[in-house]
């Protein structure tokens, strides 16, 4: 689980400060207040980790990537090309990472349950990117690399007291890191007891692989879907793989436990139950068009007595929430799910019900949900569930983003045991009371004028 992050010099964030995350973390605020940028840094690191190019410092992406940031100058705060971009990410691991002692492989050298990673990226005189510094920290130890004045690198000195033994005859200077977080192969040959450093890099890559993202612009439903038997990793950034994920889950015979002493359900059954509970439709199924075909269609029924129709023939909201439901119950347990504006095209009542979906997925599947939203209905349902003790206040971290003086600011909303927000920001969701007051005054003036 992602427990803490901090960004410095990224897009509209001069410095986020330390941001604590919970099983359900929500970011609220006006447009262009910096909410999405926090997600984008995580996605930037994820697609960098998944890039096949080990020499690529950061993968800023393209139109087909999770996130497309253009260039370093476009991504760095105030577009200062000589500035530095710094990030810090802390996460918990379950089970704890076991690192063997290089001198005695049968013995465990370290066993961290929580780890943090930080890096600092900047540009050289020719405009090329380089990692000035990166470090992994856990249990009082720090392992990483930093750039020297001669453009070569050296290992950081561990404050926890671990000493690296240099291999005789090897040069002292090290080559550049792999990407912005990895130790070069030269480290293993230059030091007799540094092989475990690769384990830290693998742990970081594994953590990045546990992050899944669904964007705000989800695709239109189709009258039929082609599935060749592949098993998608997720539902796609626009939800385009949601039906394939349903079919893949069915093909693998996967079941989801809704809780103790309750019958396990398939993913399709879980989705159908939620669509019914949200009062969107009564029945839902995915069926093959013909026995010898790999074409499928999604059929829904609005009420017990109505006929089944294609998903394209009912309200748009069903197809928009479908990828959210599939993603939350399809990804491996313990995953991190990032949702951008999940409430788009949903009725206010469904927006509120979406909070219950997230709470259930977090509780039953141990996933973490991080979302950004403009929905007061979603927020109010979370507050209600805290008051009803269905959600612990410590399991929700809610933030308000705003922008002023050319930079973004972040305020954590202070939730008590009853779901009340003690520091409600001015203009959080506009001014609804002011709108009612002005409408009342306008009505009074018109009535007086008619008299």
PLY file of the C-alpha trace (Angstrom):
ply
format ascii 1.0
element vertex 451
property float x
property float y
property float z
element edge 450
property int vertex1
property int vertex2
end_header
0.00 0.00 0.00
1.17 3.48 -0.85
1.57 5.25 2.50
3.24 8.57 1.74
4.48 10.70 -1.12
6.04 14.07 -1.71
6.60 15.98 -4.94
8.90 18.94 -5.44
9.19 20.85 -8.68
6.58 18.85 -10.60
4.09 20.72 -12.80
2.09 23.12 -10.60
3.59 21.73 -7.39
6.55 23.59 -6.00
6.28 21.30 -2.98
3.34 19.14 -1.90
4.84 18.53 1.50
4.43 15.07 2.93
1.12 13.56 1.76
-0.18 10.69 3.89
-2.35 8.16 2.09
-4.95 5.74 3.46
-6.83 2.75 2.02
-9.26 5.28 0.50
-7.60 8.54 -0.52
-9.56 11.26 -2.27
-8.45 14.52 -3.85
-11.03 17.26 -4.33
-10.77 20.77 -5.71
-11.35 23.03 -8.66
-10.17 22.38 -12.20
-6.45 22.98 -12.77
-5.77 22.92 -9.04
-3.11 20.18 -9.31
-5.12 17.09 -8.31
-4.33 15.13 -11.46
-0.63 16.03 -11.33
-0.18 13.92 -8.21
-1.50 10.90 -10.11
0.61 11.76 -13.11
3.85 11.51 -11.16
2.97 7.97 -10.07
2.04 7.05 -13.65
5.25 8.65 -14.91
7.27 6.42 -12.60
5.17 3.38 -13.52
5.63 3.72 -17.27
9.33 4.46 -16.76
9.69 1.25 -14.76
7.83 -0.70 -17.46
9.85 0.77 -20.35
12.17 -1.62 -22.16
14.79 1.13 -22.57
17.13 0.95 -19.57
18.89 4.14 -20.64
15.70 6.20 -20.55
15.79 8.37 -17.42
12.08 9.18 -17.50
9.44 7.99 -19.96
7.28 11.06 -20.56
4.96 9.00 -22.74
2.91 9.55 -25.87
-0.73 9.32 -26.90
-0.77 5.59 -26.18
0.83 5.81 -22.75
-0.78 6.00 -19.33
0.25 9.64 -19.19
1.77 11.98 -21.79
3.77 14.85 -20.28
5.66 16.08 -23.32
9.14 16.93 -22.08
11.05 17.62 -18.90
10.63 21.36 -19.36
6.86 20.96 -19.69
6.71 18.73 -16.60
8.96 20.68 -14.25
7.59 23.43 -12.02
7.49 26.89 -13.62
8.97 25.33 -16.80
12.48 26.03 -15.56
14.61 23.72 -17.69
17.52 23.88 -15.22
15.37 23.12 -12.19
15.19 19.75 -10.47
12.26 17.38 -10.21
12.18 15.51 -6.92
9.85 12.77 -5.78
9.56 10.55 -2.75
7.32 7.49 -2.46
6.83 5.28 0.60
4.98 1.97 0.58
4.25 -1.06 2.73
5.05 -4.57 1.55
3.12 -7.68 2.43
4.84 -9.97 3.06
8.01 -8.18 4.15
10.91 -8.15 1.70
13.54 -10.76 2.58
17.10 -9.79 1.63
19.72 -12.51 2.02
23.14 -11.77 3.50
25.71 -11.81 0.64
28.25 -13.35 3.02
25.83 -16.01 4.24
22.91 -16.67 1.85
21.16 -18.78 4.49
20.91 -15.74 6.75
18.58 -12.75 6.29
20.40 -9.43 6.12
17.34 -7.17 6.04
13.60 -7.76 6.28
11.87 -4.42 5.68
8.09 -4.20 5.71
8.06 -0.53 4.70
10.35 1.13 2.15
10.72 4.54 0.60
12.27 5.62 -2.66
13.36 9.14 -3.60
15.07 10.59 -6.63
16.18 13.90 -8.06
16.19 14.47 -11.81
17.65 17.45 -13.62
19.29 18.42 -16.92
22.89 18.86 -17.94
24.45 21.62 -20.01
23.37 19.97 -23.26
19.79 19.59 -22.06
20.04 15.84 -21.47
18.40 14.34 -18.38
20.28 12.62 -15.59
19.55 11.33 -12.11
21.46 13.51 -9.70
20.59 11.20 -6.84
18.33 8.30 -5.90
17.95 6.37 -2.66
16.04 3.52 -1.03
15.40 3.85 2.71
14.18 1.37 5.30
14.80 0.58 8.97
17.44 3.31 9.35
19.37 2.24 6.24
19.85 4.14 2.99
21.17 2.71 -0.25
21.48 4.64 -3.49
23.72 6.56 -5.84
24.70 10.17 -6.38
26.44 12.01 -9.17
29.86 13.51 -8.58
31.24 16.69 -10.10
33.02 14.75 -12.84
29.69 13.31 -14.04
30.54 9.91 -12.60
28.66 8.19 -9.81
29.28 6.74 -6.37
27.28 4.73 -3.87
25.74 6.57 -0.95
27.19 5.93 2.48
24.68 3.99 4.56
23.81 5.78 7.83
22.79 2.39 9.23
26.41 1.21 9.15
26.45 -1.28 6.29
29.84 -1.21 4.57
30.48 -2.22 0.96
33.66 -4.20 0.27
35.31 -3.14 -2.98
36.56 -5.76 -5.39
40.32 -5.40 -5.87
41.32 -3.93 -9.21
37.96 -2.42 -10.04
37.70 1.33 -10.80
36.17 3.47 -8.07
33.85 5.50 -10.30
30.56 3.93 -11.34
28.56 4.30 -14.52
25.20 6.07 -14.64
22.15 4.47 -13.03
19.73 2.34 -14.99
16.73 4.62 -15.66
16.22 6.86 -12.62
16.08 4.22 -9.93
18.32 1.25 -10.79
21.86 0.27 -9.89
24.05 -0.45 -12.95
25.43 -3.96 -13.42
28.89 -2.57 -12.67
27.97 -2.25 -8.98
27.81 -6.02 -8.54
31.24 -6.55 -10.09
32.81 -3.59 -8.27
31.69 -4.63 -4.79
31.77 -8.08 -3.22
28.65 -7.63 -1.10
26.37 -5.36 -3.15
24.36 -7.95 -5.02
21.30 -7.37 -2.81
20.93 -3.83 -4.23
19.23 -5.40 -7.24
16.54 -6.69 -4.84
15.64 -3.10 -3.96
15.21 -2.23 -7.62
13.03 -5.31 -8.15
10.92 -4.35 -5.12
10.35 -0.90 -6.62
9.40 -2.34 -10.01
7.05 -4.81 -8.36
5.38 -1.97 -6.48
4.94 -0.01 -9.71
3.34 -3.05 -11.33
0.74 -3.10 -8.55
-0.61 0.32 -9.67
-3.62 0.33 -12.01
-5.21 3.37 -13.62
-8.57 4.24 -15.14
-8.93 7.60 -16.82
-11.94 9.93 -16.89
-12.79 9.57 -20.58
-14.26 6.09 -20.81
-15.29 4.69 -24.17
-18.76 4.14 -25.59
-20.28 0.66 -25.26
-20.25 -1.64 -28.29
-22.90 -3.89 -29.75
-20.43 -6.76 -29.80
-16.97 -7.54 -28.43
-14.19 -9.69 -29.85
-12.34 -11.88 -27.33
-9.60 -14.25 -28.44
-8.94 -15.75 -25.02
-6.29 -13.27 -23.90
-6.11 -12.18 -20.27
-5.69 -8.39 -20.05
-3.71 -6.97 -17.17
-6.42 -4.43 -16.44
-9.38 -2.74 -18.13
-7.34 -0.21 -20.12
-7.05 3.50 -19.42
-10.43 4.12 -21.13
-12.08 0.93 -19.88
-11.90 -0.62 -23.35
-10.76 -3.98 -21.94
-13.49 -4.30 -19.29
-15.53 -6.96 -21.14
-12.38 -8.92 -22.05
-11.39 -8.85 -18.38
-14.82 -10.21 -17.44
-14.48 -13.05 -19.93
-10.89 -13.78 -18.88
-11.93 -14.00 -15.24
-14.75 -16.36 -16.16
-12.39 -18.48 -18.25
-9.97 -18.86 -15.34
-12.75 -19.84 -12.97
-11.98 -17.03 -10.54
-14.27 -16.33 -7.62
-14.55 -13.34 -5.33
-15.39 -13.62 -1.65
-17.88 -10.91 -0.58
-17.16 -11.59 3.10
-17.25 -14.24 5.86
-19.99 -16.88 5.60
-21.17 -15.53 2.26
-21.22 -17.41 -1.03
-18.35 -16.66 -3.39
-19.29 -14.97 -6.65
-17.80 -14.77 -10.10
-16.68 -11.36 -11.33
-19.73 -11.22 -13.60
-22.03 -11.96 -10.65
-20.28 -9.32 -8.52
-20.75 -6.71 -11.24
-24.40 -7.70 -11.67
-25.07 -7.37 -7.93
-23.58 -3.89 -7.80
-25.44 -2.69 -10.89
-28.64 -3.88 -9.22
-27.77 -2.33 -5.84
-27.01 0.97 -7.56
-30.47 0.76 -9.15
-29.08 1.01 -12.66
-30.36 -2.30 -14.05
-31.86 -5.53 -12.72
-29.83 -8.15 -14.61
-26.50 -8.24 -16.41
-24.73 -10.93 -18.42
-22.05 -11.40 -21.06
-22.89 -14.06 -23.64
-21.35 -15.58 -26.74
-23.20 -14.65 -29.92
-22.86 -18.18 -31.37
-21.33 -21.44 -30.13
-18.46 -21.36 -32.62
-17.86 -17.60 -32.41
-15.40 -15.48 -30.46
-17.81 -12.56 -30.57
-19.67 -11.64 -27.39
-22.34 -9.18 -26.38
-23.32 -7.53 -23.11
-27.00 -7.93 -22.27
-28.91 -6.09 -19.57
-32.44 -6.04 -18.24
-33.94 -2.94 -16.63
-36.58 -4.74 -14.54
-37.60 -8.34 -13.71
-40.31 -8.29 -16.37
-38.53 -6.42 -19.13
-36.65 -8.23 -21.91
-32.86 -8.40 -22.16
-31.39 -5.73 -24.44
-27.89 -4.76 -25.53
-25.92 -2.48 -23.22
-25.90 0.07 -26.04
-29.68 0.37 -25.73
-29.81 1.55 -22.11
-28.59 4.65 -20.30
-24.97 5.71 -20.78
-24.24 5.46 -17.05
-24.13 1.64 -17.07
-21.24 1.54 -19.52
-19.40 4.28 -17.62
-19.45 2.57 -14.22
-18.82 -0.91 -15.64
-15.01 -0.42 -16.03
-14.79 0.87 -12.44
-16.58 -2.18 -11.07
-14.55 -4.61 -13.17
-11.22 -2.98 -12.31
-11.83 -2.95 -8.54
-12.69 -6.66 -8.48
-10.39 -7.87 -11.27
-6.96 -6.62 -10.20
-4.94 -8.78 -7.78
-5.62 -8.33 -4.08
-3.42 -5.66 -2.53
-3.29 -3.58 -5.73
-3.47 0.21 -5.91
-6.29 1.51 -8.09
-6.15 5.10 -9.35
-9.46 6.52 -10.54
-9.71 9.88 -12.26
-13.15 11.50 -11.98
-15.00 8.19 -11.53
-18.33 10.05 -11.20
-18.44 11.32 -14.80
-21.82 10.69 -16.50
-23.29 9.15 -13.34
-26.52 10.19 -11.63
-25.98 11.83 -8.19
-27.48 8.79 -6.44
-25.04 6.50 -8.28
-22.16 8.84 -7.42
-23.04 8.38 -3.76
-23.34 4.61 -4.20
-19.91 4.55 -5.80
-18.48 5.29 -2.36
-19.98 2.00 -1.13
-18.36 0.16 -4.04
-14.95 1.55 -3.07
-15.43 0.74 0.61
-16.44 -2.83 -0.19
-13.54 -3.39 -2.61
-11.04 -2.02 -0.11
-12.45 -4.15 2.70
-13.02 -7.43 0.83
-10.01 -7.36 -1.50
-7.48 -5.29 0.48
-6.93 -2.96 -2.48
-6.14 0.73 -2.07
-8.17 3.29 -3.98
-6.81 6.73 -4.80
-9.21 8.99 -6.67
-9.75 12.59 -7.67
-13.26 13.91 -7.92
-15.61 16.88 -8.08
-18.52 14.94 -6.58
-19.98 16.20 -3.31
-22.33 13.18 -3.37
-19.38 10.79 -3.26
-17.80 12.77 -0.43
-21.01 12.97 1.59
-21.54 9.20 1.36
-18.01 8.62 2.66
-18.78 10.99 5.55
-22.00 9.12 6.27
-20.30 5.73 6.28
-17.73 7.03 8.77
-20.54 8.27 11.02
-22.26 4.87 10.71
-18.95 3.12 11.56
-18.87 1.27 8.23
-15.61 3.06 7.47
-13.00 4.08 10.03
-11.97 7.72 9.78
-8.35 6.52 9.81
-9.05 4.51 6.63
-9.90 7.65 4.65
-7.51 10.46 3.73
-9.29 13.32 1.96
-7.56 16.40 0.55
-8.55 19.72 -0.94
-6.40 21.17 -3.73
-6.38 24.81 -4.75
-4.07 27.01 -6.77
-2.86 30.51 -6.10
0.18 32.65 -6.89
1.16 30.24 -9.66
1.41 27.11 -7.54
-0.82 24.43 -6.07
-1.59 23.94 -2.39
-2.85 20.88 -0.57
-4.97 20.80 2.60
-5.94 17.62 4.38
-9.58 17.64 5.45
-9.90 16.99 9.17
-12.41 14.16 9.58
-13.67 13.26 13.05
-15.26 9.99 14.18
-18.64 11.23 12.98
-17.48 12.07 9.46
-17.64 15.81 10.09
-15.07 17.99 8.33
-13.69 20.51 10.81
-11.78 22.63 8.30
-14.27 22.89 5.41
-12.57 25.08 2.78
-14.36 28.17 1.54
-15.99 27.56 -1.84
-15.26 23.80 -1.62
-18.24 22.93 -3.84
-19.14 26.42 -4.96
-21.68 28.39 -2.94
-24.98 26.45 -2.92
-26.50 28.51 -0.10
-25.55 31.69 -1.91
-27.19 30.41 -5.10
-30.43 29.66 -3.23
-30.37 33.08 -1.54
-29.84 34.93 -4.83
-32.58 32.90 -6.54
-34.96 33.77 -3.69
-34.11 37.47 -3.94
-34.62 37.40 -7.70
-38.03 35.75 -7.27
-39.06 38.37 -4.69
-38.05 41.22 -7.02
-40.06 39.76 -9.90
-43.13 39.34 -7.68
-42.84 42.94 -6.47
-42.48 44.15 -10.04
-45.62 42.24 -11.09
-47.61 43.85 -8.28
0 1
1 2
2 3
3 4
4 5
5 6
6 7
7 8
8 9
9 10
10 11
11 12
12 13
13 14
14 15
15 16
16 17
17 18
18 19
19 20
20 21
21 22
22 23
23 24
24 25
25 26
26 27
27 28
28 29
29 30
30 31
31 32
32 33
33 34
34 35
35 36
36 37
37 38
38 39
39 40
40 41
41 42
42 43
43 44
44 45
45 46
46 47
47 48
48 49
49 50
50 51
51 52
52 53
53 54
54 55
55 56
56 57
57 58
58 59
59 60
60 61
61 62
62 63
63 64
64 65
65 66
66 67
67 68
68 69
69 70
70 71
71 72
72 73
73 74
74 75
75 76
76 77
77 78
78 79
79 80
80 81
81 82
82 83
83 84
84 85
85 86
86 87
87 88
88 89
89 90
90 91
91 92
92 93
93 94
94 95
95 96
96 97
97 98
98 99
99 100
100 101
101 102
102 103
103 104
104 105
105 106
106 107
107 108
108 109
109 110
110 111
111 112
112 113
113 114
114 115
115 116
116 117
117 118
118 119
119 120
120 121
121 122
122 123
123 124
124 125
125 126
126 127
127 128
128 129
129 130
130 131
131 132
132 133
133 134
134 135
135 136
136 137
137 138
138 139
139 140
140 141
141 142
142 143
143 144
144 145
145 146
146 147
147 148
148 149
149 150
150 151
151 152
152 153
153 154
154 155
155 156
156 157
157 158
158 159
159 160
160 161
161 162
162 163
163 164
164 165
165 166
166 167
167 168
168 169
169 170
170 171
171 172
172 173
173 174
174 175
175 176
176 177
177 178
178 179
179 180
180 181
181 182
182 183
183 184
184 185
185 186
186 187
187 188
188 189
189 190
190 191
191 192
192 193
193 194
194 195
195 196
196 197
197 198
198 199
199 200
200 201
201 202
202 203
203 204
204 205
205 206
206 207
207 208
208 209
209 210
210 211
211 212
212 213
213 214
214 215
215 216
216 217
217 218
218 219
219 220
220 221
221 222
222 223
223 224
224 225
225 226
226 227
227 228
228 229
229 230
230 231
231 232
232 233
233 234
234 235
235 236
236 237
237 238
238 239
239 240
240 241
241 242
242 243
243 244
244 245
245 246
246 247
247 248
248 249
249 250
250 251
251 252
252 253
253 254
254 255
255 256
256 257
257 258
258 259
259 260
260 261
261 262
262 263
263 264
264 265
265 266
266 267
267 268
268 269
269 270
270 271
271 272
272 273
273 274
274 275
275 276
276 277
277 278
278 279
279 280
280 281
281 282
282 283
283 284
284 285
285 286
286 287
287 288
288 289
289 290
290 291
291 292
292 293
293 294
294 295
295 296
296 297
297 298
298 299
299 300
300 301
301 302
302 303
303 304
304 305
305 306
306 307
307 308
308 309
309 310
310 311
311 312
312 313
313 314
314 315
315 316
316 317
317 318
318 319
319 320
320 321
321 322
322 323
323 324
324 325
325 326
326 327
327 328
328 329
329 330
330 331
331 332
332 333
333 334
334 335
335 336
336 337
337 338
338 339
339 340
340 341
341 342
342 343
343 344
344 345
345 346
346 347
347 348
348 349
349 350
350 351
351 352
352 353
353 354
354 355
355 356
356 357
357 358
358 359
359 360
360 361
361 362
362 363
363 364
364 365
365 366
366 367
367 368
368 369
369 370
370 371
371 372
372 373
373 374
374 375
375 376
376 377
377 378
378 379
379 380
380 381
381 382
382 383
383 384
384 385
385 386
386 387
387 388
388 389
389 390
390 391
391 392
392 393
393 394
394 395
395 396
396 397
397 398
398 399
399 400
400 401
401 402
402 403
403 404
404 405
405 406
406 407
407 408
408 409
409 410
410 411
411 412
412 413
413 414
414 415
415 416
416 417
417 418
418 419
419 420
420 421
421 422
422 423
423 424
424 425
425 426
426 427
427 428
428 429
429 430
430 431
431 432
432 433
433 434
434 435
435 436
436 437
437 438
438 439
439 440
440 441
441 442
442 443
443 444
444 445
445 446
446 447
447 448
448 449
449 450
